[in-house]
Structure formats: C-alpha cells, structure tokens
Amino acid sequence: MSIVTILGAGELGGCIGRLLQKKTDTVVQHWDADPSRNPEQKPLTETVPQSDAIFLCIPSGAYRAALSACSDAGLRKETPIVSFAKGIDLQSKATLDQTLAETLGNDRLFALISGPMLAEEIDEGLPAAAVCATKDKKLFDFIESLFLNSGLRFEYSNDVRGVALAGVLKNVYAILLGALDGASLGSNTRGALITAALGEMASCIDRLGGKRETAYTLAGIGDLIATGSSTYSRNYSVGRELATTGVCTGTSEGTSSVRAVRALVGIDVDAPLLEVCEQILECKIAPKSALLSLI
C-alpha cells in the first residue's frame, strides 16, 4: 500500500488523484493552499510524514513556499518529490530542477513529469504518455508502478535539466501557435512554426546544460504539439485571444515567464521566437505581422 499526498486541488491535481484512486493499493491525500478548494483536507503535519511520495501539481511560483511547508510539516528524508509543473521562478530565473535542488538539497530524490497531459482528456478516459525525468532509475520504477494500467504511461529520462527547460520553452511557443490560429494563417504556416520552435528549443536546451535530443521527446515536441493545438491549454488560448481580439485578458505559465525565459537564455543564443512572443504580449507588434516575419 502506497500513500501519495498531492499538493494542488486544481484540474491537474484532481485528475492525477482520480487516476490513482482507481487503484486499490494506493491511498491519495489532497491538500491545497486554499482550503475552500478542498474542505475536507487534513493539515500537512498529518499527511506529509506518512507519505511515500509528494506530488506537486501547483504553479511554479508556489514551489518554494510549498516545499518549505512540507519540510516544516515533517517531510521524511527518503520521501521523493514528484513535480508536474512546467515553469520558472520569476525572481531567481531558476528552472524547477534548480528550485527543487536548492530548496531540498542535493541528496533529496525528485522527479519531473512532463509531456502532453491535458487533464480534461485524461478525465475523459483517453490515454496519455509523458516523460519522467530523474537521476534515480528506482524512483522512475516506483512512479511507473503507481500508474500501472491507469492509462498514463511514462518514458524514462535522466536529463532532468533538459526536461525542465523543455517545459518552460513549450509554454511560450504554445502562445505563438495559438496566435497563429487566431490570425488564421493556416496549417502550412503552423507546420513551419512548429519546425522553427523545435529547432530553437533544441538549441536553448543544449546551451543551458540539457541534452539537445530531449527537445524531440514527449517532453519537448510532444507537449508542444498538444498544448499548442488545444483550447484546453491556457497558453494556446491566450495567444489565440490576443490575435483574434487584440487584447489579452488571461494569464498562463507562458505569459508570466516569457521575460524570465528570455533573460535565462541570454543574448548568446539566437532565439527569435522567444523575442517575438515577448513583443506580442507587450503589444509592441501585431501577432499576424510578427508571425509572418518569422516564417
């Protein structure tokens, strides 16, 4: 019997919890910083010490506070942290692999889950697959066993750095793909933009310490195609709305992090898509003309 505590009662946290609750050998405990989202939740001091794994299904900006709360609640040294978010710390420009290592220490086991996992589709019973990135293969085996026969399949990667970066970058590129559809630029242009985004993602990952080939996995191109094509994706929807109406009323991980991502990549890497996305979101250039200039 395994006990999993899921931090975050949003769409993804709820979806992952429902998958695990179907299994008779897993106990799922939910917790959210907003108790109104999960009124029956127990305090972390009760759930964290007994957990065999902590799943983080929360925005990247809440990571440090959540990890600190878990540590204060009695997090055991051997309890692994499993991250489902894709983002960057806006102040420090640290990606999630760095945030986890800095907050928990280098001896703490953790894994990053990244890939095309739209919660709405998983809840409909549709299959999904993602990358599980960790330095410890035994942790991958444990996570894989938790989801066995659940409809969610995992592939192993030891490129934790590359998977973290791919998750950040695809958020930004998904905004551009939404803008492309909002501007009605067609499938040919979409194919060209995806190709350009994939090349830029690979270069950025390689420059920042990951493996270039990670861009060509589920964590890279797989996630980009899914979140850059679906109205379930907030990044895609924001880009589409901006190109359609000329205003942006929504927020997403991509809109919040594009400036930090640009700073992280720096001037040594040619990243015109990141630059154009930032200019579009700041209304410095019209989405349609910006995308046409790229293609």
C-alpha positions as YAML, in Angstrom:
chain: A
units: angstrom
residues:
- id: 1
  name: MET
  ca: [0.00, 0.00, 0.00]
- id: 2
  name: SER
  ca: [1.41, 3.38, -1.08]
- id: 3
  name: ILE
  ca: [0.34, 6.76, 0.32]
- id: 4
  name: VAL
  ca: [0.58, 9.75, -2.03]
- id: 5
  name: THR
  ca: [-0.06, 13.35, -0.98]
- id: 6
  name: ILE
  ca: [-0.99, 15.69, -3.85]
- id: 7
  name: LEU
  ca: [-0.40, 19.41, -3.33]
- id: 8
  name: GLY
  ca: [-2.79, 21.32, -5.53]
- id: 9
  name: ALA
  ca: [-6.52, 20.75, -6.00]
- id: 10
  name: GLY
  ca: [-6.77, 22.26, -9.46]
- id: 11
  name: GLU
  ca: [-7.50, 20.49, -12.75]
- id: 12
  name: LEU
  ca: [-4.24, 18.57, -12.95]
- id: 13
  name: GLY
  ca: [-4.04, 17.68, -9.26]
- id: 14
  name: GLY
  ca: [-7.61, 16.45, -9.30]
- id: 15
  name: CYS
  ca: [-7.03, 14.47, -12.49]
- id: 16
  name: ILE
  ca: [-3.90, 12.74, -11.17]
- id: 17
  name: GLY
  ca: [-5.69, 11.98, -7.90]
- id: 18
  name: ARG
  ca: [-8.62, 10.37, -9.69]
- id: 19
  name: LEU
  ca: [-6.27, 8.17, -11.71]
- id: 20
  name: LEU
  ca: [-4.54, 6.92, -8.57]
- id: 21
  name: GLN
  ca: [-7.76, 6.49, -6.59]
- id: 22
  name: LYS
  ca: [-8.90, 3.86, -9.08]
- id: 23
  name: LYS
  ca: [-6.17, 1.60, -7.72]
- id: 24
  name: THR
  ca: [-6.86, -0.35, -4.56]
- id: 25
  name: ASP
  ca: [-3.22, -0.34, -3.49]
- id: 26
  name: THR
  ca: [-2.85, 3.47, -3.35]
- id: 27
  name: VAL
  ca: [-4.16, 5.96, -0.81]
- id: 28
  name: VAL
  ca: [-4.44, 9.53, -2.12]
- id: 29
  name: GLN
  ca: [-4.44, 12.59, 0.13]
- id: 30
  name: HIS
  ca: [-5.16, 16.06, -1.29]
- id: 31
  name: TRP
  ca: [-4.05, 19.42, 0.07]
- id: 32
  name: ASP
  ca: [-4.39, 22.94, -1.29]
- id: 33
  name: ALA
  ca: [-3.19, 26.30, -0.01]
- id: 34
  name: ASP
  ca: [-6.80, 27.44, -0.42]
- id: 35
  name: PRO
  ca: [-8.79, 25.17, 1.92]
- id: 36
  name: SER
  ca: [-12.06, 26.14, 0.22]
- id: 37
  name: ARG
  ca: [-10.95, 24.11, -2.80]
- id: 38
  name: ASN
  ca: [-10.61, 21.00, -0.65]
- id: 39
  name: PRO
  ca: [-12.69, 21.48, 2.52]
- id: 40
  name: GLU
  ca: [-12.05, 18.01, 3.94]
- id: 41
  name: GLN
  ca: [-8.26, 18.21, 3.73]
- id: 42
  name: LYS
  ca: [-6.11, 17.31, 6.70]
- id: 43
  name: PRO
  ca: [-3.20, 19.52, 7.79]
- id: 44
  name: LEU
  ca: [0.18, 18.81, 6.23]
- id: 45
  name: THR
  ca: [1.53, 17.83, 9.65]
- id: 46
  name: GLU
  ca: [-0.75, 14.78, 9.43]
- id: 47
  name: THR
  ca: [-0.35, 13.87, 5.76]
- id: 48
  name: VAL
  ca: [3.28, 14.65, 4.91]
- id: 49
  name: PRO
  ca: [5.09, 12.46, 7.49]
- id: 50
  name: GLN
  ca: [3.20, 9.32, 6.42]
- id: 51
  name: SER
  ca: [3.53, 9.90, 2.66]
- id: 52
  name: ASP
  ca: [5.51, 7.64, 0.36]
- id: 53
  name: ALA
  ca: [5.61, 10.43, -2.25]
- id: 54
  name: ILE
  ca: [4.66, 14.09, -2.53]
- id: 55
  name: PHE
  ca: [3.17, 15.18, -5.87]
- id: 56
  name: LEU
  ca: [3.39, 18.89, -6.72]
- id: 57
  name: CYS
  ca: [0.52, 19.93, -9.01]
- id: 58
  name: ILE
  ca: [0.79, 23.65, -8.33]
- id: 59
  name: PRO
  ca: [2.04, 26.71, -10.25]
- id: 60
  name: SER
  ca: [5.82, 27.03, -10.38]
- id: 61
  name: GLY
  ca: [5.70, 30.29, -8.42]
- id: 62
  name: ALA
  ca: [4.31, 28.48, -5.39]
- id: 63
  name: TYR
  ca: [7.04, 25.84, -5.24]
- id: 64
  name: ARG
  ca: [9.36, 27.34, -2.66]
- id: 65
  name: ALA
  ca: [6.55, 28.07, -0.21]
- id: 66
  name: ALA
  ca: [5.04, 24.61, -0.69]
- id: 67
  name: LEU
  ca: [8.36, 22.82, -0.21]
- id: 68
  name: SER
  ca: [9.09, 24.88, 2.89]
- id: 69
  name: ALA
  ca: [5.66, 23.97, 4.29]
- id: 70
  name: CYS
  ca: [6.34, 20.28, 3.65]
- id: 71
  name: SER
  ca: [9.71, 20.46, 5.38]
- id: 72
  name: ASP
  ca: [8.14, 22.19, 8.39]
- id: 73
  name: ALA
  ca: [5.42, 19.53, 8.47]
- id: 74
  name: GLY
  ca: [7.92, 16.69, 8.92]
- id: 75
  name: LEU
  ca: [8.90, 15.62, 5.41]
- id: 76
  name: ARG
  ca: [10.99, 12.45, 5.70]
- id: 77
  name: LYS
  ca: [14.40, 12.38, 4.03]
- id: 78
  name: GLU
  ca: [13.50, 9.31, 1.97]
- id: 79
  name: THR
  ca: [10.19, 10.69, 0.65]
- id: 80
  name: PRO
  ca: [10.57, 11.70, -3.01]
- id: 81
  name: ILE
  ca: [9.10, 14.83, -4.56]
- id: 82
  name: VAL
  ca: [7.37, 14.42, -7.93]
- id: 83
  name: SER
  ca: [6.78, 17.63, -9.90]
- id: 84
  name: PHE
  ca: [4.07, 18.01, -12.54]
- id: 85
  name: ALA
  ca: [4.52, 21.75, -13.16]
- id: 86
  name: LYS
  ca: [6.34, 23.40, -16.05]
- id: 87
  name: GLY
  ca: [7.68, 26.84, -15.30]
- id: 88
  name: ILE
  ca: [10.38, 29.09, -13.89]
- id: 89
  name: ASP
  ca: [10.96, 31.11, -10.74]
- id: 90
  name: LEU
  ca: [10.41, 34.67, -11.94]
- id: 91
  name: GLN
  ca: [12.74, 36.32, -9.45]
- id: 92
  name: SER
  ca: [15.73, 33.97, -9.46]
- id: 93
  name: LYS
  ca: [15.28, 32.75, -13.07]
- id: 94
  name: ALA
  ca: [15.70, 29.23, -11.67]
- id: 95
  name: THR
  ca: [14.01, 26.38, -13.50]
- id: 96
  name: LEU
  ca: [12.15, 23.75, -11.48]
- id: 97
  name: ASP
  ca: [15.06, 21.31, -11.33]
- id: 98
  name: GLN
  ca: [17.18, 24.07, -9.81]
- id: 99
  name: THR
  ca: [14.41, 25.20, -7.46]
- id: 100
  name: LEU
  ca: [13.93, 21.67, -6.14]
- id: 101
  name: ALA
  ca: [17.66, 21.09, -5.65]
- id: 102
  name: GLU
  ca: [18.19, 24.47, -3.98]
- id: 103
  name: THR
  ca: [15.22, 24.11, -1.65]
- id: 104
  name: LEU
  ca: [15.51, 20.43, -0.75]
- id: 105
  name: GLY
  ca: [19.26, 19.79, -1.02]
- id: 106
  name: ASN
  ca: [21.14, 17.64, -3.50]
- id: 107
  name: ASP
  ca: [20.53, 14.42, -1.58]
- id: 108
  name: ARG
  ca: [16.73, 14.60, -1.93]
- id: 109
  name: LEU
  ca: [15.15, 12.35, -4.56]
- id: 110
  name: PHE
  ca: [12.88, 14.13, -7.02]
- id: 111
  name: ALA
  ca: [11.41, 13.62, -10.46]
- id: 112
  name: LEU
  ca: [9.93, 15.88, -13.13]
- id: 113
  name: ILE
  ca: [6.89, 14.70, -15.07]
- id: 114
  name: SER
  ca: [6.49, 16.46, -18.40]
- id: 115
  name: GLY
  ca: [4.63, 15.76, -21.62]
- id: 116
  name: PRO
  ca: [1.25, 16.01, -23.35]
- id: 117
  name: MET
  ca: [-1.06, 15.52, -20.35]
- id: 118
  name: LEU
  ca: [-4.17, 17.66, -20.87]
- id: 119
  name: ALA
  ca: [-6.18, 16.93, -17.75]
- id: 120
  name: GLU
  ca: [-9.54, 17.20, -19.49]
- id: 121
  name: GLU
  ca: [-8.63, 14.44, -21.96]
- id: 122
  name: ILE
  ca: [-7.27, 12.16, -19.26]
- id: 123
  name: ASP
  ca: [-10.50, 12.62, -17.29]
- id: 124
  name: GLU
  ca: [-12.41, 11.50, -20.40]
- id: 125
  name: GLY
  ca: [-10.52, 8.21, -20.24]
- id: 126
  name: LEU
  ca: [-8.24, 8.98, -23.18]
- id: 127
  name: PRO
  ca: [-4.69, 7.59, -22.96]
- id: 128
  name: ALA
  ca: [-1.66, 9.82, -22.38]
- id: 129
  name: ALA
  ca: [2.10, 9.49, -22.19]
- id: 130
  name: ALA
  ca: [4.81, 11.63, -20.62]
- id: 131
  name: VAL
  ca: [8.48, 11.69, -19.67]
- id: 132
  name: CYS
  ca: [9.55, 11.00, -16.10]
- id: 133
  name: ALA
  ca: [12.95, 12.60, -15.59]
- id: 134
  name: THR
  ca: [15.02, 11.66, -12.56]
- id: 135
  name: LYS
  ca: [18.61, 10.78, -11.73]
- id: 136
  name: ASP
  ca: [17.42, 7.69, -9.86]
- id: 137
  name: LYS
  ca: [16.03, 4.88, -12.03]
- id: 138
  name: LYS
  ca: [14.49, 3.22, -8.96]
- id: 139
  name: LEU
  ca: [12.34, 6.30, -8.42]
- id: 140
  name: PHE
  ca: [11.15, 6.05, -12.02]
- id: 141
  name: ASP
  ca: [10.25, 2.40, -11.45]
- id: 142
  name: PHE
  ca: [8.25, 3.38, -8.34]
- id: 143
  name: ILE
  ca: [6.35, 6.13, -10.16]
- id: 144
  name: GLU
  ca: [5.70, 3.86, -13.12]
- id: 145
  name: SER
  ca: [4.28, 1.19, -10.79]
- id: 146
  name: LEU
  ca: [1.92, 3.72, -9.19]
- id: 147
  name: PHE
  ca: [0.32, 4.44, -12.58]
- id: 148
  name: LEU
  ca: [0.40, 0.90, -13.97]
- id: 149
  name: ASN
  ca: [-2.75, 0.21, -16.06]
- id: 150
  name: SER
  ca: [-4.06, 3.73, -15.33]
- id: 151
  name: GLY
  ca: [-3.96, 4.97, -18.93]
- id: 152
  name: LEU
  ca: [-0.99, 7.26, -18.22]
- id: 153
  name: ARG
  ca: [2.30, 5.84, -19.48]
- id: 154
  name: PHE
  ca: [5.82, 7.10, -18.72]
- id: 155
  name: GLU
  ca: [9.14, 7.08, -20.55]
- id: 156
  name: TYR
  ca: [12.38, 7.37, -18.59]
- id: 157
  name: SER
  ca: [14.90, 10.18, -18.96]
- id: 158
  name: ASN
  ca: [17.93, 11.08, -16.87]
- id: 159
  name: ASP
  ca: [18.10, 14.54, -18.49]
- id: 160
  name: VAL
  ca: [16.40, 16.38, -15.64]
- id: 161
  name: ARG
  ca: [17.81, 19.71, -16.79]
- id: 162
  name: GLY
  ca: [16.64, 19.30, -20.37]
- id: 163
  name: VAL
  ca: [13.13, 18.22, -19.39]
- id: 164
  name: ALA
  ca: [12.77, 21.21, -17.05]
- id: 165
  name: LEU
  ca: [13.84, 23.59, -19.83]
- id: 166
  name: ALA
  ca: [11.59, 21.96, -22.43]
- id: 167
  name: GLY
  ca: [8.58, 22.51, -20.17]
- id: 168
  name: VAL
  ca: [9.37, 26.21, -19.83]
- id: 169
  name: LEU
  ca: [10.01, 26.77, -23.52]
- id: 170
  name: LYS
  ca: [6.98, 24.93, -24.86]
- id: 171
  name: ASN
  ca: [4.72, 27.20, -22.76]
- id: 172
  name: VAL
  ca: [5.99, 30.19, -24.73]
- id: 173
  name: TYR
  ca: [5.85, 28.53, -28.13]
- id: 174
  name: ALA
  ca: [2.28, 27.35, -27.45]
- id: 175
  name: ILE
  ca: [1.27, 31.02, -27.14]
- id: 176
  name: LEU
  ca: [2.65, 31.67, -30.63]
- id: 177
  name: LEU
  ca: [0.77, 28.67, -32.04]
- id: 178
  name: GLY
  ca: [-2.44, 29.98, -30.51]
- id: 179
  name: ALA
  ca: [-1.76, 33.39, -32.06]
- id: 180
  name: LEU
  ca: [-1.12, 31.74, -35.41]
- id: 181
  name: ASP
  ca: [-4.54, 30.06, -35.34]
- id: 182
  name: GLY
  ca: [-6.18, 33.25, -34.12]
- id: 183
  name: ALA
  ca: [-4.68, 35.06, -37.10]
- id: 184
  name: SER
  ca: [-5.95, 32.29, -39.47]
- id: 185
  name: LEU
  ca: [-2.55, 31.70, -41.01]
- id: 186
  name: GLY
  ca: [-3.24, 28.08, -41.90]
- id: 187
  name: SER
  ca: [-1.72, 24.64, -41.49]
- id: 188
  name: ASN
  ca: [1.29, 25.23, -43.72]
- id: 189
  name: THR
  ca: [2.42, 28.14, -41.59]
- id: 190
  name: ARG
  ca: [1.68, 26.10, -38.46]
- id: 191
  name: GLY
  ca: [3.99, 23.34, -39.73]
- id: 192
  name: ALA
  ca: [6.73, 25.87, -40.38]
- id: 193
  name: LEU
  ca: [6.34, 27.47, -36.95]
- id: 194
  name: ILE
  ca: [6.44, 24.12, -35.12]
- id: 195
  name: THR
  ca: [9.63, 23.24, -37.01]
- id: 196
  name: ALA
  ca: [11.20, 26.56, -36.08]
- id: 197
  name: ALA
  ca: [10.13, 26.21, -32.44]
- id: 198
  name: LEU
  ca: [11.59, 22.72, -32.23]
- id: 199
  name: GLY
  ca: [14.95, 23.88, -33.55]
- id: 200
  name: GLU
  ca: [15.03, 26.84, -31.18]
- id: 201
  name: MET
  ca: [14.04, 24.65, -28.24]
- id: 202
  name: ALA
  ca: [16.84, 22.19, -29.00]
- id: 203
  name: SER
  ca: [19.42, 25.00, -29.23]
- id: 204
  name: CYS
  ca: [18.29, 26.59, -25.98]
- id: 205
  name: ILE
  ca: [18.31, 23.29, -24.10]
- id: 206
  name: ASP
  ca: [21.79, 22.49, -25.37]
- id: 207
  name: ARG
  ca: [23.09, 25.96, -24.47]
- id: 208
  name: LEU
  ca: [21.67, 25.80, -20.94]
- id: 209
  name: GLY
  ca: [23.06, 22.43, -19.91]
- id: 210
  name: GLY
  ca: [20.49, 19.89, -21.11]
- id: 211
  name: LYS
  ca: [20.60, 17.32, -23.87]
- id: 212
  name: ARG
  ca: [19.60, 18.59, -27.28]
- id: 213
  name: GLU
  ca: [17.73, 15.38, -28.10]
- id: 214
  name: THR
  ca: [15.27, 15.98, -25.25]
- id: 215
  name: ALA
  ca: [13.52, 18.51, -27.50]
- id: 216
  name: TYR
  ca: [12.50, 15.59, -29.71]
- id: 217
  name: THR
  ca: [10.79, 13.62, -26.94]
- id: 218
  name: LEU
  ca: [7.34, 13.71, -25.35]
- id: 219
  name: ALA
  ca: [8.63, 16.43, -23.02]
- id: 220
  name: GLY
  ca: [9.50, 18.64, -25.99]
- id: 221
  name: ILE
  ca: [7.78, 18.24, -29.35]
- id: 222
  name: GLY
  ca: [5.06, 16.00, -27.89]
- id: 223
  name: ASP
  ca: [3.98, 18.54, -25.28]
- id: 224
  name: LEU
  ca: [4.36, 21.44, -27.71]
- id: 225
  name: ILE
  ca: [2.00, 19.90, -30.28]
- id: 226
  name: ALA
  ca: [-0.62, 19.04, -27.66]
- id: 227
  name: THR
  ca: [-0.63, 22.33, -25.76]
- id: 228
  name: GLY
  ca: [-0.11, 24.37, -28.91]
- id: 229
  name: SER
  ca: [-3.22, 22.88, -30.51]
- id: 230
  name: SER
  ca: [-5.84, 22.54, -27.79]
- id: 231
  name: THR
  ca: [-8.33, 25.04, -26.40]
- id: 232
  name: TYR
  ca: [-7.83, 23.22, -23.07]
- id: 233
  name: SER
  ca: [-4.37, 24.83, -23.00]
- id: 234
  name: ARG
  ca: [-4.24, 28.24, -21.32]
- id: 235
  name: ASN
  ca: [-1.09, 29.18, -23.23]
- id: 236
  name: TYR
  ca: [-2.72, 28.40, -26.56]
- id: 237
  name: SER
  ca: [-5.96, 30.18, -25.60]
- id: 238
  name: VAL
  ca: [-4.12, 33.34, -24.53]
- id: 239
  name: GLY
  ca: [-2.29, 33.52, -27.87]
- id: 240
  name: ARG
  ca: [-5.44, 32.89, -29.86]
- id: 241
  name: GLU
  ca: [-7.39, 35.54, -27.95]
- id: 242
  name: LEU
  ca: [-4.66, 38.11, -28.46]
- id: 243
  name: ALA
  ca: [-4.55, 37.57, -32.20]
- id: 244
  name: THR
  ca: [-8.34, 37.49, -32.52]
- id: 245
  name: THR
  ca: [-9.31, 40.44, -30.34]
- id: 246
  name: GLY
  ca: [-6.12, 42.45, -29.96]
- id: 247
  name: VAL
  ca: [-6.26, 42.19, -26.16]
- id: 248
  name: CYS
  ca: [-5.11, 39.61, -23.67]
- id: 249
  name: THR
  ca: [-7.36, 39.08, -20.67]
- id: 250
  name: GLY
  ca: [-5.96, 35.76, -19.49]
- id: 251
  name: THR
  ca: [-2.70, 34.63, -17.92]
- id: 252
  name: SER
  ca: [-0.71, 31.42, -18.12]
- id: 253
  name: GLU
  ca: [2.67, 30.00, -17.19]
- id: 254
  name: GLY
  ca: [3.92, 31.21, -20.57]
- id: 255
  name: THR
  ca: [2.69, 34.79, -20.25]
- id: 256
  name: SER
  ca: [4.13, 35.06, -16.75]
- id: 257
  name: SER
  ca: [7.51, 33.61, -17.61]
- id: 258
  name: VAL
  ca: [8.40, 34.78, -21.12]
- id: 259
  name: ARG
  ca: [10.56, 37.68, -19.91]
- id: 260
  name: ALA
  ca: [12.36, 35.47, -17.39]
- id: 261
  name: VAL
  ca: [12.89, 32.82, -20.06]
- id: 262
  name: ARG
  ca: [14.42, 35.39, -22.37]
- id: 263
  name: ALA
  ca: [16.77, 36.52, -19.61]
- id: 264
  name: LEU
  ca: [17.68, 32.91, -18.83]
- id: 265
  name: VAL
  ca: [18.54, 32.13, -22.44]
- id: 266
  name: GLY
  ca: [20.57, 35.33, -22.78]
- id: 267
  name: ILE
  ca: [21.97, 37.03, -25.83]
- id: 268
  name: ASP
  ca: [24.36, 34.23, -26.80]
- id: 269
  name: VAL
  ca: [21.54, 32.09, -28.23]
- id: 270
  name: ASP
  ca: [19.61, 33.06, -31.33]
- id: 271
  name: ALA
  ca: [16.01, 32.78, -30.11]
- id: 272
  name: PRO
  ca: [13.80, 34.94, -32.36]
- id: 273
  name: LEU
  ca: [10.60, 33.13, -31.36]
- id: 274
  name: LEU
  ca: [11.07, 33.98, -27.70]
- id: 275
  name: GLU
  ca: [11.78, 37.59, -28.63]
- id: 276
  name: VAL
  ca: [8.70, 37.85, -30.84]
- id: 277
  name: CYS
  ca: [6.45, 36.29, -28.21]
- id: 278
  name: GLU
  ca: [7.59, 38.85, -25.66]
- id: 279
  name: GLN
  ca: [6.94, 41.69, -28.12]
- id: 280
  name: ILE
  ca: [3.47, 40.34, -28.95]
- id: 281
  name: LEU
  ca: [2.48, 40.07, -25.30]
- id: 282
  name: GLU
  ca: [3.71, 43.61, -24.66]
- id: 283
  name: CYS
  ca: [1.65, 44.80, -27.67]
- id: 284
  name: LYS
  ca: [4.77, 46.15, -29.37]
- id: 285
  name: ILE
  ca: [3.95, 44.30, -32.59]
- id: 286
  name: ALA
  ca: [0.80, 42.81, -34.12]
- id: 287
  name: PRO
  ca: [0.68, 38.99, -33.87]
- id: 288
  name: LYS
  ca: [-0.05, 38.34, -37.55]
- id: 289
  name: SER
  ca: [2.74, 40.52, -38.93]
- id: 290
  name: ALA
  ca: [5.16, 39.21, -36.31]
- id: 291
  name: LEU
  ca: [4.44, 35.58, -37.18]
- id: 292
  name: LEU
  ca: [4.70, 36.23, -40.91]
- id: 293
  name: SER
  ca: [8.10, 37.84, -40.37]
- id: 294
  name: LEU
  ca: [9.26, 34.72, -38.56]
- id: 295
  name: ILE
  ca: [8.07, 32.34, -41.26]
...
